[in-house]
Amino acid sequence: MRPVRRRAGPSRRSWTKHGVRRHLRILHARLGRWPSLQDYQGLMALDRSLPPPADVRRIYGSWSAARADIVASQRVPNLRAVHRSYMAGASPRSLGEHLGISHDTILIAFKEAGLPARTTAEAGVTRKERLDAELAPRIVKTFKRTRSIRDTAHATGTSYERVRRLLAEAAIRPDAYRPWRVGKLGGPERLSAEDALAILRRAARSAGGGLTVKRYRELATVRRSSSGSKWPLSPDTLLKALGASRWNDALSLAGLSTQPSSGTRGRKRDREWKSLRQLTKKLGRAPTMPEYDATRGPGMLSAQALTKRSGRWRDALEAAGIKAPW
């Protein structure tokens, strides 16, 4: 007679911490509370998929330690990942805003789960170093493009002191990039006469001919968007540095050929004087400023412009050969 072979029973499952935590979190979410050890043993009779209490104690050390970990993880989702971000330098307030919970809840969850907390000194140093590491490449790239400490600080949203410190750590000297634009606080200094003359001569070579105000503005705009040293966008900055009142005077100081003026400042005012005399003959008296503006032709100076150039409206009338009664 052949012996009867008994079927081997199911092997005991080897529980891991991840599996235990997953089942306990599901049970805690279903019950809405943490069960006592006696209640848990009664639930095991109904659900054989729950890990035995012996395995829970083996992994956590005690039933109360398992309760603290599960309650904290339910309070803060992905508690371990959040704690890693916290130890890497993230503040509890920023983590709470990202998760939609208060930072106090996060700190309480860390404490209940027995996770270590940072000291104040470690948190400050870590955050400062992390910000410096994030800002350094942006600050160097922005400074090489703008060549201005002030513009770099405004573009990156940081202080002048941090920009200078990170540039020094990157072995970059601001004065070597833009000696006449970097001031004590990162702002622009006043342009010297030598620099203004050099800029005018370089602009004249780039223009390839006569350098007008319009042509200089175009060259300065192109230069500002390139990698070269920046020129002042306003010609008045060059005039102020040279002490000149007109563009042709600045060109003469730089040894460049001057250009005839194409505006109303350089031409005579014969049309305006003739219009004033005709209006006086028509009215039988000297015209007022509103009367002249109502009848002046296109392209002619206004009464206010004539007054500004002559000094007074009476002087403008006398320059046109009209005797004013007042």
ABEGO torsion letter per residue (X at the ends): XBBBBBBBBBBBBBBBAAAAAAAAAAAAAAAGBBBBAAAAAAAAAABAABBBAAAAAAAAGBAAAAAAAAAAAAABBGAAAAAAAAAAGBBAAAAAAAAGBBAAAAAAAAAAAGBBBBBAAAAAAAAAAAAAAAAAAAAAAAAAAAGBAAAAAAAAGBBAAAAAAAAAAAGBBAAAABAAABBAAGBBBBBBAAAAAAAAAAAAAAAGBBBBAAAAAAAAAAAAABABBBBBABAAAAAAAAGBABAAAAAAAAGBBBBBBABAAABBAAAAAAAAAAAAAAAGBBBBAAAAAAABBBGBBBAAAAAAAAGBAAAAAAAAGBBBAX
